[in-house]
């Protein structure tokens, strides 16, 4: 599967869970994020020993993706969180990581071939 398909699928993800959250800076990546194309939001929240992400909102034609998990077991590693990213269209799993580029911007990357080829996009924090 081509990497651009992975990110097309990720962009159908959505955000929203923490309406009462700590300040954006102290929350790290926890909170709601609008995907690059604006088609959905993803809610990143603690789960187990790491972070997970779930589609929180999606455009009408993608409404069936709401609630689906797209980030699994993201663990902190230096300045980023690494784990598994799932393509919600075909169920394929990829190595991935997220990192803050500031309190309002999240870099999301998925990788293939053992991390040799990665692609990504920037998501904006939802207030």
Secondary structure, 3 states (H helix, E strand, C coil): CCHHHHHHHHCCCCCCCCCCCCCHHHHCCCEEEECCCCCEEEEEEEECCEEEEEEEEECHHHHHHCCCEEEEEEEEECCEEEEEEECCCCCCEEEEEEEEEECCEEEEEEEEHHHCEEEEEEEEECC
